Amino acid sequence: MRNILARTIVGLDIGTCWIRTVIAEINANDEIEIIGISKKPSQGVRNGIIVNIDATKNVIKETIEAAEISAGTTVVEVYTSIGGSQVTSLPSTGVVGADPKGGNREVEIKMEAKKRALDCAQAVSIPLNEILLHILPQEYLVDGREYANPIGIKGVRLEVKTLLLKVSTSAYANINECIMRAEYQLRRITLKTLAAAYATLREDERDLGSILIDLGGGSTDVIVLNKDAPVFTTSIPAGGNRVTNDISEVMGVPFSVAEELKIKYGTCWLNEGEENEEVIIPGVGGLPPELTNKAALSEIITARVEEILVSAKKEVVRHSGLTELRGTIVLTGGGALMPGIETLAQEVWKTTAVRIGCCADFGGADDSYRNADFATAVGLVLDNKNDDSSAAVSHKVSKKQKQDSKPSWFKNLLKKIN
């Protein structure tokens, strides 16, 4: 029987190939139970960008309705994500005097000073075609010395280093329009890799310096975390669809057939004895089926996936500022389900500290949400479970929703260091 006193949160992941929904209940003890999930083939989305609002709207509605049936509830509002080329990052620093009266004297740092520093960091010129999605604090310095917790420290000058995440205005508007036309309300948009990291990275991994690689259908998104804060994000404009297209071109089959071959026989790392396993290529246009082997298919897949992983590594090495990997490389997204991907990533990154980003067990009859492809949808639930203003099944939201500048992960971090 459903707990009528529980809050309900809905995570909606709008991807290039699939749209996924996770419905969870948060009880009075702040415990999460996932009570409904669903995924449907995506339509109207190309390389992570919505190009047909009506087509995408229809699948969103179908996916949420399917999750509603399994959850036995009715959804009103959702949390969703955004990634790919639609998001850009900008490092920014805010510096303020610690004295709230504007004097140049040594005083105890208060929350008011921290808020002023964050406001200063986001006071940058943003193009008209972009809006601020998140302001993510990385570190605080009081008179040049770094502190995990600046509150209570005496000083004259407070500095905060942040990562600003900006999103395309049109992309944001299109997501909101799709959800509205599907007759739901948009609660908040979060960076896709942030949500996935919240669902799959342990606290020690975020602190030591780890990399999350989300292998999507249209793009491969990367986030680097160090000292429990994001320090770099990027997106490689290639994903699972590029792999499928390679199979289609090399083997001379339609895209749909190539996708079927990839899912049924595909691997990017052959185990001993697999080379000569038969792969049946369905006949097309009245032609009979053809036979090839797993080695031939794997060669096509491995070449493209390796290229994507190498590109991600180059971006991280050049721009992240991470000098050594003391944490873990975590793989999420549909591409993380490909057999052999973990071994190939270990080879590319020259480390054994690679794993598939599986989600924790939050109960429910269907636990397929624990797979790496559901990381973003589950992460949206986890990231927003402390949003007390959300009820998702009965809460009425103003049309003028204000986009929160920080996900709850970092709200909790701020609370922790106060």
Secondary structure, 3 states (H helix, E strand, C coil): CCCCCCEEEEEEEECCCEEEEEEEEECCCCCEEEEEEEEEECCCEECCEECCHHHHHHHHHHHHHHHHHHHCCCCCEEEEEECHHHEEEEEEEEEEECCCCCCCCCEECCHHHHHHHHHHHCCCCCCCCEEEEEEEEEEEEECCEEECCCCCCEECEEEEEEEEEEEEHHHHHHHHHHHHHCCCEEEEEEEHHHHHHHHHCCHHHHHHCEEEEEECCCCEEEEEEECCEEEEEEEECCCHHHHHHHHHHHHCCCHHHHHHHHHHHCCCCCCCCCCCCEEEECCCCCCCCEEEEHHHHHHHHHHHHHHHHHHHHHHHHHHCCCCCCCCCEEEECHHHHCCCHHHHHHHHHCCCCEEECCCCCCCCCCCHHHCHHHHHHHHHHHHCCCCCCCCCCCCCCCCCCCCCCCCHHHHHHHHHHC
